[in-house]
Amino acid sequence: MNNNILAKLYSLVGTFISVNSLMAQERPNVLIIMTDEHNFRTLGCYREQLSANQAFPWGKGNVVETPHIDALAHRGALCLNCYATNPVSGPSRSSFMTGMYPQTTGVHTNNIPMKDEMVTFAETLAAQGYATGYFGKWHLDGNAKPGWTPSRKFGFADNLYMYNRGHWKKLGVEEGKPIVAGFNAQGKPAENALSNADEQSFTTDFLTDKAIDFMRREREGAFCCFLSIPDPHGPNMVRPPYDRMYTDMKFLHPHSAEANTSEMPSWAQKNKKTIIDAGNKGGMAQYFGMVKCIDDNIGKISRFLESEGLNENTIIIFTADHGDLLGEHARDNKSVPFEASAKIPYIWVYPSKIAQGSIVNTTMSNADFTPTLLGLLDIPLKQNYHGKNQSDFITGKKKSDGNIAVFKGQKWIAITDGNFKLIFSAGEKECPVLFNLKKDPDEMVNLYPSEKHRKSIKQLASALKAYCLSCDEPLWKKDKIQKEIMQAIKN
């Protein structure tokens, strides 16, 4: 038997037989809600923490109200500096699930199956007696599309409504099995087909209802429910009435779209057309509509938890797999180190341990999620994670910061301490970049050539080298990147 798989079995057995305080008390439920390609500035709770220029990049008053997600943030901890390890769906999700960076999970880009030997937090909780269920997009099982109910469950016992990939707009059930119910003119399942989807069949509504059914069924014991909503990722389409709610708004190009990128790396170059130019029929208005639909479904979940008396004993995490630029820097989507691409919403609610209205400035990545959740549950960590247990920061036991987050793409790697962001690129003619996130939140001015910031560059480069060596980072093996990091340390 593969040594890695043996190690996985030993880890799970060790977790199952461990004696810890969790088993001697009433165990909290765990509910994780993950959206896909979600710009954090579309959430009111994040706008509350931003200057007007940063809160309203598409024009003052051009916002979607998110009272239910905001209510979660006000009930718990709002984390302001959490980053996806790689702002692309598959790699980011693999880190979130396992606490490991993508080079270890095997998911270094999309549509690659996660390694069999990876241990997810769901497997650890299942070994503790949790009922586990997953509802929605998975994106860790290779090319299958949609790929309903993968045979490899990774600890999610109820994965009937788990599907591998795709951003379908209408779902249904046929002979007890889930199906894509949106069809194109040729009668084939299509991602850009609403097919008269309504409040029962539109994907966000459908998956939310299935998650609620699971929690209702398992409410007498401890459950771990993962709701993975594939919106507000494109195609930019949403069911009525959300499709018409924001069509009267006149969306403006964000200020960062005006940046001069002539001497910037390839990842910073502008696109000729962005979502702002697409028109409200298929652009920002539809994206806002998807966010509003998500928020209303969060409200439905909140009402369910309250009606069942589950509010006080349920840990709720709201997050996203990565961001969406939505025209910032004249770009859409993700996969680059700019804030709107790499920074993710990250909200924790747990009334008995997390104070209401907590603001967490600690810099972290979503590789920290698994060890943080297990730490919050007082479950001993049975393996060495790349991520760190950040529960003391989220609960307020620790206030000091000093943490860093490393995140990367295929040809660049970045590190930030929340004040500065340092980026190295693999292209031979591409320069290192340093942004001052406090004074230049639009990330328009490269400070790397300035002698004034050598100390900050050296500190960040040293921390980046330590990460590369400890986590076997493949980009460290690129001669150019390694040389530039070493040169930054020496200067």
VOZATI-12729 format. One line per 5 residues: number of its first residue (from 0); their letters; for each residue z, y, x of N, C-alpha, C. Coordinates in steps of 0.2 Angstrom, whole numbers. Each point is the difference from the previous one (the first is absolute). Layout:
! VOZATI-12729
NUM> a> Z Y X Z Y X Z Y X ~ ... $
END
This chain:
! VOZATI-12729
0> mnnni> 0 -6 4 0 6 -4 0 6 4 ~ -4 5 -2 0 7 4 7 3 1 ~ 1 2 6 7 2 2 2 6 -4 ~ -5 4 -2 1 6 -4 2 -2 -7 ~ -3 -5 -3 2 -2 -6 7 -3 0 $
5> lakly> 1 -4 5 7 -3 1 5 6 0 ~ -1 5 4 5 6 0 1 3 -7 ~ -6 0 -4 1 3 -6 4 -4 -5 ~ 0 -7 1 4 -4 -4 7 0 2 ~ 1 0 6 7 1 2 3 7 -2 $
10> slvgt> -4 5 0 3 6 -2 2 0 -7 ~ -4 -3 -5 1 0 -7 6 -5 -1 ~ 1 -5 3 5 -5 -1 7 4 3 ~ -1 4 5 6 3 3 2 5 -5 ~ -5 4 -4 2 5 -5 3 -3 -6 $
15> fisvn> -2 -6 -2 2 -4 -6 7 -2 1 ~ 2 -2 6 7 -3 1 5 5 2 ~ -3 6 2 5 5 2 5 2 -5 ~ 6 2 3 5 2 -5 1 8 2 ~ -1 4 -5 1 7 1 3 3 -7 $
20> slmaq> 1 6 1 4 4 -6 -5 0 -6 ~ -6 0 1 -5 0 -6 1 -6 -5 ~ 2 -6 3 1 -6 -5 6 1 -4 ~ 5 4 3 6 0 -3 1 5 -5 ~ -5 4 -2 0 6 -4 -6 0 -5 $
25> erpnv> 0 4 -5 -6 0 -4 -6 3 4 ~ -5 -4 0 -6 2 4 -4 5 -3 ~ -2 6 3 -5 5 -4 -7 -3 0 ~ -3 2 -6 -7 -2 0 -4 5 4 ~ -6 -2 2 -5 4 4 -6 1 -4 $
30> liimt> -2 6 -1 -7 2 -3 -3 5 5 ~ -6 -3 2 -5 4 5 -6 2 -4 ~ -1 6 0 -7 3 -3 -4 3 6 ~ -6 -3 1 -4 3 5 -7 2 -3 ~ -2 6 1 -6 3 -2 -5 -1 6 $
35> dehnf> -6 2 -1 -6 -1 5 -3 6 1 ~ 0 3 6 -4 6 2 3 6 -3 ~ 6 1 0 3 5 -4 3 6 5 ~ -3 6 -2 2 6 4 7 2 -2 ~ 4 1 4 7 2 -1 1 7 -4 $
40> rtlgc> -5 4 1 0 7 -3 -1 0 -7 ~ -2 -6 -3 -1 0 -7 6 -2 -4 ~ 6 -1 4 6 -1 -3 5 6 0 ~ 2 2 -6 5 6 0 6 -1 4 ~ 3 -5 1 6 -1 5 -2 2 7 $
45> yreql> -6 -1 2 -2 2 7 -2 7 0 ~ -3 2 -5 -2 8 -1 6 4 1 ~ 6 -2 -3 6 3 0 2 2 7 ~ -2 -4 5 3 0 6 -5 4 5 ~ -6 2 -3 -5 3 4 -1 8 -1 $
50> sanqa> -3 3 4 -1 7 -1 -6 1 -5 ~ -1 5 -3 -5 1 -5 -7 -2 3 ~ -2 2 6 -6 -2 3 -1 -7 1 ~ 5 -4 1 0 -7 1 0 -4 -7 ~ 4 3 -4 1 -3 -7 -7 0 -4 $
55> fpwgk> -4 6 1 -5 1 -5 -7 0 4 ~ -2 -5 4 -6 1 4 -6 0 -4 ~ 0 -1 -6 -6 0 -4 0 6 -5 ~ 4 5 1 1 6 -4 6 0 -3 ~ 3 6 -1 7 1 -3 -1 -2 -7 $
60> gnvve> 5 -4 -3 0 -3 -7 -4 -6 -1 ~ -4 -2 5 -4 -6 0 4 -6 2 ~ 4 -2 -5 5 -6 2 0 -5 -6 ~ 2 -6 1 1 -5 -5 8 -1 0 ~ 3 1 -6 7 0 -1 2 -8 0 $
65> tphid> 5 -1 4 2 -7 1 8 -1 -1 ~ 2 1 -6 7 1 -2 4 -7 1 ~ -3 -5 -1 3 -7 1 1 -2 7 ~ -5 1 4 1 -1 7 5 4 3 ~ -1 7 -2 5 5 2 7 -2 -1 $
70> alahr> 1 -3 -6 7 -2 -3 2 -6 5 ~ -4 -4 2 2 -5 5 3 3 7 ~ -4 5 2 2 4 6 7 3 -1 ~ 1 3 -6 6 4 -1 6 -5 -1 ~ -2 -6 -2 6 -5 -1 2 -3 7 $
75> galcl> -5 1 5 2 -4 6 -2 4 6 ~ -4 -3 5 -2 3 6 -7 1 1 ~ -2 6 2 -7 2 1 -1 0 7 ~ -4 -4 3 -1 0 7 -7 4 2 ~ 1 5 4 -5 5 1 -5 -2 6 $
80> ncyat> 2 -5 4 -4 -1 6 -1 -8 1 ~ -3 -3 -5 -2 -7 1 -7 -1 1 ~ -2 -4 4 -7 -1 2 -3 -7 -1 ~ -6 -1 -2 -3 -7 0 -1 -2 8 ~ 1 -6 2 -1 -2 7 -7 1 1 $
85> npvsg> -5 -1 -5 -7 1 1 -2 2 -7 ~ -3 6 -1 -1 3 -6 -7 -4 -3 ~ 0 -6 -1 -5 -4 -3 4 -6 -4 ~ -2 -2 -6 3 -4 -4 3 -6 3 ~ -4 -5 2 2 -6 2 5 0 6 $
90> psrss> -1 4 6 4 0 5 7 3 -2 ~ 0 6 -4 6 3 -2 4 -5 -4 ~ -3 -3 -5 4 -5 -4 3 -6 4 ~ -3 -2 5 2 -5 4 7 2 3 ~ 0 6 3 6 2 3 6 1 -5 $
95> fmtgm> -2 3 -6 5 1 -5 3 -7 -2 ~ -4 -5 -1 3 -6 -2 4 -4 5 ~ -2 1 7 3 -4 5 5 4 5 ~ -1 6 0 4 4 5 -3 0 7 ~ -6 -3 0 -4 0 7 -6 4 0 $
100> ypqtt> -3 2 6 -6 4 0 -6 -5 -1 ~ -5 3 -2 -6 -4 -1 -3 -5 5 ~ 1 2 7 -2 -4 5 4 -7 0 ~ 6 0 -3 3 -6 -1 -1 -4 -7 ~ -1 4 -5 -2 -3 -7 -7 -3 0 $
105> gvhtn> -4 2 5 -7 -2 0 -4 4 -4 ~ 2 5 -4 -4 4 -4 -1 7 3 ~ -5 -1 5 -1 7 4 -5 4 -4 ~ -3 -3 -5 -5 4 -4 0 -3 -7 ~ -3 3 -5 -1 -3 -7 -3 -7 0 $
110> nipmk> 2 -3 -5 -4 -7 -2 1 -5 5 ~ 6 0 4 2 -5 4 6 -4 -3 ~ 0 -6 0 6 -4 -3 6 1 5 ~ 6 2 -3 6 0 4 2 -7 3 ~ 3 0 6 1 -6 3 5 -4 -4 $
115> demvt> -1 -7 0 5 -4 -4 7 0 2 ~ 1 1 6 7 0 2 4 6 -1 ~ -3 5 -3 4 7 -1 5 -1 -6 ~ 6 2 1 5 0 -4 1 6 -4 ~ -1 0 -6 1 7 -4 7 0 -3 $
120> faetl> 1 6 -2 7 2 -3 1 -4 -6 ~ -6 -2 -4 1 -4 -6 2 -7 2 ~ -2 -3 5 2 -7 2 8 0 2 ~ 2 6 3 7 0 2 4 1 -7 ~ -2 4 -4 4 1 -7 -1 -6 -4 $
125> aaqgy> -5 -4 0 -1 -6 -4 5 -5 3 ~ 1 0 6 5 -5 3 7 2 -2 ~ 1 6 -2 7 2 -2 0 -1 -7 ~ -5 -3 -4 1 -1 -7 -3 5 -4 ~ -4 4 2 -3 5 -4 -6 -3 -3 $
130> atgyf> -2 2 -6 -6 -1 -4 -5 5 3 ~ -6 -2 2 -4 5 3 -7 0 -4 ~ -3 6 -1 -6 0 -3 -4 6 3 ~ -7 -1 0 -4 5 2 -6 1 -5 ~ -1 7 -1 -5 2 -5 -5 5 3 $
135> gkwhl> -6 -2 1 -5 5 2 -3 -2 6 ~ -3 5 4 -4 0 6 4 -3 6 ~ -2 -5 3 3 -3 6 -3 2 7 ~ -7 -1 0 -4 2 6 2 -3 7 ~ 3 -7 -1 2 -3 6 -2 -7 1 $
140> dgnak> -6 -2 -4 -2 -6 -1 -7 -1 2 ~ -3 4 4 -7 0 2 -5 3 -4 ~ -6 -3 -1 -5 3 -4 0 -1 -7 ~ 4 -4 -3 0 -2 -7 0 7 -4 ~ -4 0 -5 -1 6 -4 -2 -2 -7 $
145> pgwtp> 4 0 -6 7 3 1 5 -5 3 ~ -1 -6 0 4 -5 3 7 -1 -4 ~ 0 -1 -6 6 -1 -4 5 -6 3 ~ 6 1 -1 5 -5 2 -1 -3 6 ~ 0 3 6 -1 -4 6 5 -5 1 $
150> srkfg> -3 -6 3 5 -6 1 5 2 5 ~ -1 4 5 6 2 5 4 6 -4 ~ 6 -2 -2 4 5 -4 4 4 5 ~ 2 -2 6 4 4 4 7 2 -3 ~ 2 -4 -4 7 1 -3 0 3 -7 $
155> fadnl> -6 1 -3 0 3 -7 -2 -6 -4 ~ 6 -3 -3 -1 -6 -4 -5 1 -6 ~ 1 6 -4 -4 1 -5 -6 5 2 ~ -5 -3 2 -6 5 2 -6 -1 -4 ~ 1 -2 -6 -6 -1 -5 -4 6 0 $
160> ymynr> 3 6 0 -4 6 -1 -1 4 7 ~ 1 -4 5 -2 3 7 -7 -1 1 ~ -4 5 2 -7 -1 2 -1 3 7 ~ -5 -3 3 -1 2 7 -2 7 1 ~ -6 2 -3 -2 7 2 -5 2 -6 $
165> ghwkk> -2 7 0 -4 3 -5 4 5 -4 ~ -3 5 -3 3 5 -3 -3 0 -7 ~ 2 -5 -4 -3 -1 -7 4 4 -4 ~ -4 2 -6 3 5 -4 2 -3 -7 ~ -2 -6 -1 2 -4 -6 1 -7 1 $
170> lgvee> 6 -2 -2 2 -7 1 2 -4 -7 ~ 0 -6 0 1 -4 -6 3 -7 2 ~ 1 -4 -6 2 -7 1 -5 -4 -4 ~ -2 -6 3 -4 -4 -3 2 -7 1 ~ 2 -4 -5 3 -7 1 6 0 4 $
175> gkpiv> 4 5 0 6 0 4 -1 3 7 ~ -6 2 2 -1 2 7 -3 7 0 ~ 2 4 5 -2 7 0 -7 0 2 ~ -4 5 -3 -7 2 1 -1 7 1 ~ -6 2 4 -2 6 0 -4 1 -7 $
180> agfna> 2 5 -4 -3 1 -6 -5 6 -1 ~ -1 4 6 -5 5 0 -7 -2 2 ~ -5 1 -3 -7 -3 1 -5 6 1 ~ -5 -1 4 -5 4 1 -6 -1 -5 ~ -5 3 0 -6 0 -5 -3 -7 1 $
185> qgkpa> 1 -4 5 -3 -6 1 5 -6 -2 ~ 6 2 -2 5 -4 -3 4 -3 6 ~ 0 3 6 4 -3 5 6 4 1 ~ 6 -3 2 6 4 2 -1 5 5 ~ 2 6 -2 -1 6 5 6 5 0 $
190> enals> 1 2 6 5 5 1 0 6 -3 ~ -6 3 -1 -2 6 -3 -1 0 -8 ~ 3 -5 -3 -1 -1 -7 6 0 -4 ~ 1 5 -4 6 1 -4 -1 -5 -6 ~ -6 -1 -3 -1 -4 -6 5 1 -5 $
195> nadeq> 1 6 -2 5 2 -5 7 -2 1 ~ 2 0 6 7 -2 2 5 5 -4 ~ 6 -3 -2 5 3 -4 7 -1 3 ~ 5 2 -3 7 0 2 2 -7 1 ~ -3 -5 -2 1 -7 2 -4 -3 5 $
200> sfttd> -6 2 1 -5 -3 4 -1 4 6 ~ 1 6 0 -2 4 7 5 -3 5 ~ -3 0 6 4 -4 5 7 2 1 ~ 1 6 1 7 3 1 5 -2 -5 ~ -3 1 -6 5 -2 -6 1 -8 -1 $
205> fltdk> -6 -4 2 0 -7 -1 5 -3 5 ~ 0 2 6 4 -2 6 8 2 -2 ~ 1 6 -2 6 2 -1 4 -4 -6 ~ -4 -2 -5 2 -4 -5 2 -7 2 ~ -4 -3 5 1 -6 2 7 0 5 $
210> aidfm> 1 5 3 6 1 5 6 0 -5 ~ -1 4 -5 6 1 -5 2 -7 -3 ~ -5 -4 -2 1 -6 -3 4 -5 5 ~ -2 1 6 3 -4 5 7 2 1 ~ 2 6 0 7 3 1 4 -2 -6 $
215> rrere> -3 0 -6 3 -2 -6 2 -7 0 ~ -4 -4 2 1 -7 1 5 -2 5 ~ 0 4 5 5 -2 6 6 4 0 ~ 2 4 -5 5 5 0 7 -3 1 ~ 1 -6 -2 7 -3 0 1 -2 7 $
220> gafcc> -4 0 5 1 -2 7 -3 6 4 ~ 0 -1 6 -2 5 5 -8 -1 1 ~ -4 5 -1 -7 0 1 -2 5 5 ~ -6 -2 3 -4 5 4 -7 0 -3 ~ -2 6 -2 -6 1 -4 -4 5 4 $
225> flsip> -6 -2 2 -5 5 4 -6 1 -5 ~ 0 7 -2 -6 2 -4 -4 4 5 ~ -6 -2 1 -5 3 4 -6 2 -4 ~ 0 7 -1 -5 3 -4 -6 2 4 ~ -6 -2 -1 -6 2 4 -2 7 -1 $
230> dphgp> 3 4 -4 -2 7 0 5 4 3 ~ -2 7 2 -5 4 -1 -6 -1 4 ~ -1 -6 3 -6 -1 5 -6 0 -5 ~ -6 2 3 -6 0 -3 -2 -7 -2 ~ -5 -1 -5 -4 6 -3 4 4 -4 $
235> nmvrp> -1 7 0 4 5 -4 -2 0 -7 ~ 4 -5 -4 -1 -1 -7 6 -1 -3 ~ 2 2 -6 6 -1 -3 -1 0 -8 ~ 4 -4 -3 -2 -1 -8 3 7 -3 ~ -3 1 -6 2 5 -5 8 -1 -1 $
240> pydrm> 4 6 -1 -2 7 0 0 3 7 ~ 2 -4 5 1 2 7 -7 3 3 ~ -5 -3 -2 -7 2 2 -2 8 -1 ~ 4 3 -5 -2 6 -2 6 5 1 ~ 5 -2 3 6 5 1 -1 5 5 $
245> ytdmk> -4 -1 5 0 5 5 -7 2 1 ~ -5 -1 -4 -7 2 1 -1 8 -1 ~ 5 4 -2 -1 7 0 2 3 6 ~ 3 -4 5 3 3 6 -6 2 5 ~ 1 5 3 -5 2 5 3 -1 7 $
250> flhph> -2 -6 3 3 -2 6 -3 3 6 ~ 4 3 5 -2 3 6 0 -4 6 ~ -4 1 5 0 -4 6 7 2 4 ~ 4 -5 2 6 2 4 -2 4 6 ~ 5 4 2 -1 4 6 -2 -3 6 $
255> saean> 3 -7 1 -2 -3 6 -7 -2 1 ~ -4 0 -6 -7 -1 0 -4 5 4 ~ 4 6 2 -4 5 4 1 -1 7 ~ 4 -5 2 1 -1 8 -6 0 4 ~ 0 2 6 -5 -1 5 1 -6 3 $
260> tsemp> -4 -5 -1 1 -7 3 -5 -1 6 ~ -3 5 2 -6 -1 5 3 -4 6 ~ 6 1 2 3 -3 6 5 -5 -1 ~ 0 -3 -7 5 -5 -2 -3 -7 1 ~ 4 -5 0 -3 -7 0 -4 -1 -7 $
265> swaqk> -3 -6 1 -4 -2 -6 3 -1 -6 ~ 7 -2 0 4 -1 -6 1 7 -4 ~ -1 5 3 2 7 -3 -6 3 -2 ~ -6 -3 0 -7 4 -2 0 -1 -7 ~ -3 6 -3 -1 1 -7 -5 -5 -3 $
270> nkkti> 1 -1 -7 -6 -3 -4 -4 5 -3 ~ -6 -1 -2 -4 5 -3 2 1 -7 ~ 3 -5 -3 2 1 -7 6 -4 -1 ~ 5 3 -4 6 -3 -2 2 0 -7 ~ 5 -3 -2 2 -1 -7 0 7 -4 $
275> idagn> 1 5 4 0 7 -3 -6 2 -3 ~ -6 -3 3 -6 2 -1 -3 -5 -6 ~ 3 -5 -1 -2 -5 -5 -1 2 -7 ~ 4 5 -2 0 2 -7 6 -3 -3 ~ 2 3 -5 6 -3 -4 -1 -7 -4 $
280> kggma> -6 -1 -1 -2 -6 -3 2 -6 4 ~ -1 0 7 2 -5 4 4 2 6 ~ 3 6 0 3 2 6 8 1 -1 ~ 2 6 2 7 1 0 4 -1 -7 ~ -4 2 -5 3 0 -7 2 -7 -2 $
285> qyfgm> -5 -5 2 1 -7 -1 6 -3 4 ~ 0 2 7 6 -2 4 6 2 -3 ~ 1 7 -2 6 2 -3 1 -4 -6 ~ -5 -2 -4 1 -4 -6 3 -6 1 ~ -2 -4 6 3 -6 2 7 1 2 $
290> vkcid> 2 5 3 7 1 2 4 1 -6 ~ -2 4 -5 3 1 -6 2 -6 -4 ~ -5 -5 0 0 -6 -3 5 -4 4 ~ 0 0 6 5 -4 4 7 3 -2 ~ 1 6 0 7 3 -1 2 -2 -7 $
295> dnigk> -4 0 -5 2 -2 -7 2 -7 0 ~ -3 -4 4 2 -7 0 7 -1 4 ~ 1 4 5 7 0 3 5 2 -5 ~ -2 5 -5 5 1 -5 1 -6 -5 ~ -5 -3 -1 1 -6 -4 5 -5 4 $
300> isrfl> -1 -1 6 4 -5 4 7 3 0 ~ 1 7 1 7 2 0 3 -1 -7 ~ -3 1 -6 3 -1 -6 2 -7 -1 ~ -4 -5 2 1 -7 0 7 -1 4 ~ 0 2 6 6 -1 4 6 2 -3 $
305> esegl> 0 6 -3 5 3 -4 2 -4 -6 ~ -5 -2 -4 2 -3 -6 3 -7 1 ~ -2 -3 6 3 -7 2 7 1 4 ~ 2 6 1 6 1 4 -1 -2 7 ~ -6 1 3 -2 -3 7 0 6 5 $
310> nenti> 1 6 -3 -1 6 5 5 0 6 ~ 6 -1 -2 5 1 6 0 -6 5 ~ -3 -5 -2 0 -6 5 -7 -2 2 ~ -4 5 0 -7 -1 2 -2 5 6 ~ -2 -3 6 -3 4 5 -7 1 -2 $
315> iifta> -2 6 0 -7 2 -1 -3 4 6 ~ -6 -3 2 -4 4 5 -6 2 -2 ~ -2 6 0 -7 2 -2 -3 2 7 ~ -6 -2 1 -4 2 6 -8 -1 -1 ~ -3 0 5 -8 -1 0 -2 -3 7 $
320> dhgdl> -5 -3 0 -3 -4 6 -2 5 5 ~ -3 6 -2 -2 5 4 -2 6 -4 ~ -2 5 3 -2 7 -4 -7 0 -2 ~ -2 6 -2 -7 2 -1 -1 7 1 ~ -4 2 5 -1 7 2 -2 5 -6 $
325> lgeha> -4 -3 -5 -2 5 -6 -3 6 3 ~ -4 0 4 -3 6 3 3 4 5 ~ 6 -2 2 4 3 6 -4 -1 6 ~ -1 4 4 -4 0 6 -7 -2 -1 ~ -2 2 -6 -7 -2 -3 -2 -7 1 $
330> rdnks> 5 -4 -2 -1 -7 0 4 -3 -6 ~ -2 -6 -2 3 -4 -5 3 -7 3 ~ 4 -3 -5 2 -7 2 5 0 6 ~ 0 -4 4 5 -2 5 -2 -2 7 ~ 3 -4 3 -2 -3 7 1 5 6 $
335> vpfea> 2 6 -1 1 5 5 7 2 1 ~ 2 3 6 7 2 1 3 6 -4 ~ -4 4 -3 2 6 -4 5 -2 -5 ~ 5 5 -1 6 -2 -5 -2 -3 -6 ~ -5 3 -4 -2 -2 -7 -3 -7 0 $
340> sakip> -2 -2 6 -3 -7 0 6 -5 2 ~ 4 2 5 5 -5 3 7 0 -3 ~ 2 6 -3 7 1 -3 0 -3 -7 ~ 5 -4 -1 0 -3 -7 6 2 -4 ~ 0 0 -7 6 1 -4 5 -5 2 $
345> yiwvy> 6 1 0 5 -5 1 7 2 -3 ~ 1 -3 -6 6 2 -4 4 -6 -1 ~ 7 1 1 5 -6 -1 5 2 -5 ~ 1 -4 -5 5 1 -5 5 -6 1 ~ 7 1 0 5 -5 0 6 3 -1 $
350> pskia> 2 1 -7 6 4 -1 6 -1 3 ~ 2 -6 2 6 -2 3 1 2 7 ~ -6 1 3 0 1 7 -4 6 3 ~ -4 3 -5 -5 6 2 2 6 -4 ~ 2 5 3 2 6 -4 -6 3 -4 $
355> qgsiv> 1 3 -6 -5 3 -3 -2 6 4 ~ -7 1 0 -3 6 3 0 0 7 ~ 1 -6 3 0 0 8 -7 2 2 ~ 0 4 6 -6 1 3 0 -3 7 ~ -4 -4 2 0 -4 6 -6 3 5 $
360> nttms> 2 3 5 -5 3 5 -2 -5 6 ~ 4 -5 0 -1 -5 6 -7 -3 0 ~ -3 0 6 -7 -2 0 0 -8 1 ~ -4 -3 -4 -1 -7 -1 -7 -2 -2 ~ -1 -7 1 -6 -3 -2 1 -5 -6 $
365> nadft> -5 -2 -3 1 -6 -5 1 -6 3 ~ 0 -1 7 2 -6 3 8 -1 0 ~ 3 6 -2 7 0 0 3 -3 -7 ~ -5 0 -5 2 -2 -7 4 -7 0 ~ -3 -5 3 3 -7 -1 7 0 3 $
370> ptllg> 1 2 6 7 0 3 5 5 -4 ~ -3 6 -2 4 4 -4 3 -2 -6 ~ -5 -4 -4 2 -3 -6 5 -5 1 ~ -1 -5 5 5 -5 1 7 3 2 ~ -1 6 4 6 3 2 4 3 -5 $
375> lldip> -3 3 -5 3 3 -6 3 -6 -4 ~ -3 -6 0 3 -5 -4 5 -4 4 ~ 2 2 6 5 -4 5 -2 -7 1 ~ -7 -1 1 -3 -6 2 -1 0 7 ~ 3 -5 4 -1 0 7 -7 -1 2 $
380> lkqny> -2 4 5 -7 0 2 -1 -6 5 ~ -5 -5 -2 0 -6 3 -6 0 6 ~ -3 6 0 -6 0 5 0 7 3 ~ -3 1 6 -1 6 3 -6 4 -3 ~ 1 5 -4 -5 4 -4 -3 5 5 $
385> hgknq> -6 2 -1 -3 6 3 4 6 -3 ~ 1 0 -7 3 5 -3 7 0 1 ~ 3 6 -2 7 1 1 4 0 -7 ~ 6 -2 0 4 1 -6 2 7 -1 ~ -3 4 -5 2 7 -1 5 1 -5 $
390> sdfit> 3 -5 -3 4 1 -6 6 5 1 ~ 2 0 6 6 5 1 -3 7 -1 ~ -6 2 2 -3 6 -2 -1 1 -7 ~ -2 -5 -3 -2 1 -7 6 0 -5 ~ 6 -3 2 6 1 -3 4 6 2 $
395> gkkks> -2 3 5 4 6 3 5 -2 4 ~ 1 -6 2 6 -1 5 -2 3 7 ~ -6 1 2 -2 3 6 -4 6 -2 ~ 1 6 3 -4 6 -1 -4 2 6 ~ 1 -2 6 -4 2 6 -6 -4 -1 $
400> dgnia> -5 3 3 -7 -2 0 -2 -3 7 ~ -5 3 3 -3 -2 6 -4 -6 0 ~ -2 -3 -6 -4 -6 -1 -7 2 1 ~ -5 -4 2 -7 1 0 -3 -5 -4 ~ -7 1 -2 -4 -5 -3 -6 0 3 $
405> vfkgq> -3 -6 1 -6 -1 3 -5 -3 -5 ~ -6 3 0 -5 -3 -5 -7 1 4 ~ -5 -4 -3 -6 -1 4 -6 -2 -4 ~ -6 1 2 -6 -2 -3 -3 -5 5 ~ -7 -1 -1 -3 -4 4 -2 3 7 $
410> kwiai> 0 7 1 -2 3 6 5 6 2 ~ 5 0 -3 5 5 1 7 -2 -1 ~ 5 3 3 7 -2 -1 4 7 0 ~ 5 0 -4 4 6 -1 7 -1 0 ~ 4 5 2 7 0 0 3 6 -2 $
415> tdgnf> 5 0 -4 3 7 -3 8 -1 0 ~ 3 5 1 8 1 -1 1 4 -6 ~ -5 2 -4 1 4 -5 -1 8 1 ~ 0 1 7 -1 7 2 -7 1 3 ~ -1 -5 5 -7 0 3 -3 -7 -1 $
420> klifs> -7 1 0 -4 -7 -1 -5 0 6 ~ 0 -5 4 -4 -1 6 -5 -6 -2 ~ -6 1 2 -5 -5 -2 -5 -1 6 ~ -1 -6 1 -5 -2 6 -6 -4 -4 ~ -6 1 3 -6 -3 -3 -3 -4 5 $
425> ageke> -4 -5 -2 -3 -5 5 -7 3 2 ~ -3 4 -3 -7 2 1 0 4 7 ~ -4 -1 4 0 2 7 0 8 0 ~ -3 3 -4 -1 8 0 5 3 -5 ~ 5 -4 -3 5 3 -5 6 1 4 $
430> cpvlf> 3 6 -2 6 3 3 6 -2 -3 ~ 6 0 3 6 -1 -3 2 6 -4 ~ 4 -1 -5 1 5 -5 8 1 -1 ~ 2 6 -1 7 1 -1 1 5 -6 ~ 3 -2 -5 1 5 -6 7 2 0 $
435> nlkkd> 2 6 -2 6 2 -1 1 0 -8 ~ 3 -5 -3 0 -1 -7 5 5 -4 ~ 4 4 4 4 5 -3 -4 6 -1 ~ -3 2 6 -3 7 0 -7 0 -2 ~ -3 -6 0 -7 -1 -2 -1 -7 -4 $
440> pdemv> 3 1 -6 0 -6 -5 -7 -2 -2 ~ -5 4 0 -7 -1 -1 -3 -4 5 ~ 3 -1 6 -3 -4 6 -7 3 2 ~ 0 6 1 -6 3 2 -1 3 7 ~ 6 0 4 0 2 7 2 -5 5 $
445> nlyps> -4 -2 4 2 -5 5 3 4 6 ~ 7 -2 1 4 3 5 0 -4 6 ~ -3 -6 1 0 -4 6 -1 4 6 ~ -5 4 0 -2 3 7 6 5 2 ~ 4 2 -4 5 5 1 6 -2 5 $
450> ekhrk> 1 3 5 5 -2 4 7 1 -3 ~ 1 4 -5 6 2 -3 3 -7 -3 ~ -4 -5 -2 2 -6 -4 1 -6 5 ~ 0 1 6 0 -6 5 6 -5 -2 ~ 5 3 -1 7 -4 -1 -1 -4 -6 $
455> sikql> -2 3 -5 -1 -4 -7 -5 -5 1 ~ -6 1 4 -5 -5 1 3 -5 4 ~ 3 1 5 3 -5 4 5 -5 -3 ~ 4 3 -5 5 -4 -3 -3 -4 -5 ~ -5 2 -4 -4 -4 -5 -4 -5 4 $
460> asalk> -3 2 5 -4 -5 4 4 -6 3 ~ 6 2 2 4 -5 3 3 -5 -6 ~ 1 3 -6 2 -5 -6 -6 -4 -2 ~ -6 3 0 -6 -4 -1 -1 -6 4 ~ 1 2 7 -1 -6 5 5 -5 -2 $
465> aycls> 6 1 -1 5 -5 -2 -2 -4 -6 ~ -2 3 -5 -3 -3 -6 -5 -5 2 ~ -5 2 4 -6 -4 2 2 -6 4 ~ 5 1 4 2 -6 4 4 -5 -4 ~ 4 3 -4 5 -5 -4 -4 -3 -6 $
470> cdepl> -5 3 -2 -3 -3 -6 -7 -2 1 ~ -2 -1 7 -6 -3 2 -6 4 -4 ~ 0 6 1 -5 4 -3 -7 -1 3 ~ -5 -2 -4 -7 -1 3 -3 7 3 ~ 1 5 -3 -3 6 2 3 2 7 $
475> wkkdk> 6 -2 2 2 1 7 -4 -3 5 ~ -4 -5 -2 -5 -4 5 -6 4 0 ~ -1 5 -3 -6 5 1 1 4 6 ~ -3 0 5 1 3 6 1 8 -1 ~ -4 3 -4 0 7 -1 7 2 -3 $
480> iqkei> 2 -4 -6 6 2 -3 6 -1 5 ~ 0 -6 3 6 -1 5 0 5 5 ~ -5 2 3 0 5 5 2 7 -2 ~ -2 2 -6 2 6 -3 7 1 -2 ~ 3 -6 -2 7 0 -2 4 0 7 $
485> mqaik> -2 -3 5 3 0 6 0 7 3 ~ -6 3 0 -1 7 2 5 5 -3 ~ 0 -1 -7 5 4 -4 7 -1 2 ~ 2 -6 2 7 -1 2 1 3 7 ~ -5 0 4 1 3 7 0 8 0 $
490> n> -3 3 -4 -1 7 0 7 4 -2 $
END
